[in-house]
Amino acid sequence: MILAEHLGKATDELLPPDRPVMLHASLRSFGAPVAGGADALLDALLANGRTVVVPSFTEPHFELAAPAALRPARNGIDYATLPATPPLPDSAVYTVDCGLIGPGLGMLPAALISRPGIVRGTHPLNSFAALGPLADKLISAQSPTDVYGPIRELAAHEGQILLAGVGLNRMTALHLAEQRSGRRLFRRWARSADGRVSMFEVGSCSEGFPRLERTLHPYARTVAVGESRWRAYPARQTLAAATAAIVADQGITRCPDRECLACRDSIAGGPVDTLP
């Protein structure tokens, strides 16, 4: 059994007080039940004045098919396989209090967004959510046209990125490094706050991010909790190192699938248009 004292000890060993931390975690990685489950881990992270940030993405709920008039080239999609004029169903408009979250994100983000005082971003597909003293500051940096603003703020506040039992393919911040390397972000479709169908920036394939392991290893501090390996990375230094590595070799993020269209188009520079 993983107890609250084990979580608190590991958290205090890796993470400084009064700083924000972006969390990516798997409860299964512990190899034993966690007393208190997701909430116990969140409590340990939130202690000592920390702010916890998580991805709270909602593509399954709000993403639309590619409208015929909004199909930029080199966008990680083979439009030839799609209907020339896809139907646009009446769909809901994302709101920060929708209470929804992508099922693939795991139990930790779902637990966080259910807590009182949560602050959530306005991006309809790739919002972030935060709880703690810096939550407003971090999340207010996100807008529908600036998806990774919270990650910039995390770095500006000398925050940490914690991988608890997961790999670099889960480190969302590396999409900002891709963008800083000169790539344009992919476009996907959802309804804006006024109900219009619009394009919004999102990340690319992340399955090649473990190829940055050698680059980022010097920045990682590690501890084990049960069978779960925790790695904490300083956000600012990690982003700088990853950006430099991608600039030097755009192909470094290519995933094992040599036919991956998302990797091909992202490495080539991303979409060729600009947002309307």
Buried (B, 14 or more C-beta within 10 A) or exposed (E): EBEBEBBBBBBEEBBBEEBBBBBBBBBEBBEEEBEBBBBBBBBBBBBBEBBBBBBBBBBEBBBBBBBEEBBBEBBBBEEEEEEEEEEEEEBEBBEBEBEBBBEEBBBBBBBBBEEEEBBBBBBBBBBBBBBBBBBEBBBBBBEBEBBBBBBBBBBBBEBBBBBBBBBBBBBBBBBBBBBBBEBBBBBBBBBBEEEEBBBBBBBBBBBBBBBBEEBBEEBBBEBEBBEBBBBBBBBBBBBBBBBEBBEEEBEBBBBEEEEBBBBBBBBEEBBEBEBE
